[in-house]
Amino acid sequence: MKNHFVFLIPFLIFFQTQAQTIKQDTLRARNYINKAISFKENSKFDSAFKYYDKAKTVYELHKLNENSLRCELEKGGLLINKQDLNKAGQILFTASKEALGLFSENSAIYADFCNKIGLLYMY
């Protein structure tokens, strides 16, 4: 019985450390998003874009796909605001295909991409 606990303790320590890392990283990503929102509200779209990109990188590291796609959605919206429609289209179409592959047609994230692409076509 003691042998089982001896092998179990390192695994528990590893998983506890891993959970703390994910929590710290997602908090850091959330701070990036808050900064991006602040820059967006002040019409500093390039700075906001950079912070959404930083958050996306953190989310991708931990395979938090929906959060990563939300960052892409916001980046596409920023590019629409800047009137950089070609680059916005590239980001939105690529990410919407990824969203469709990861989730279903009925998912909220895919619907948000369709909505943003519709906005893109209005320009």
Secondary structure, 3 states (H helix, E strand, C coil): CHHHHHHHHHHHHHHHHHHHHHHHHHHHHHHHHHHHHHHHHCCCHHHHHHHHHHHHHHHHHCCCHHHHHHHHHHHHHHHHHCCCHHHHHHHHHHHHHHHHHHCCCCCHHHHHHHHHHHHHHHC
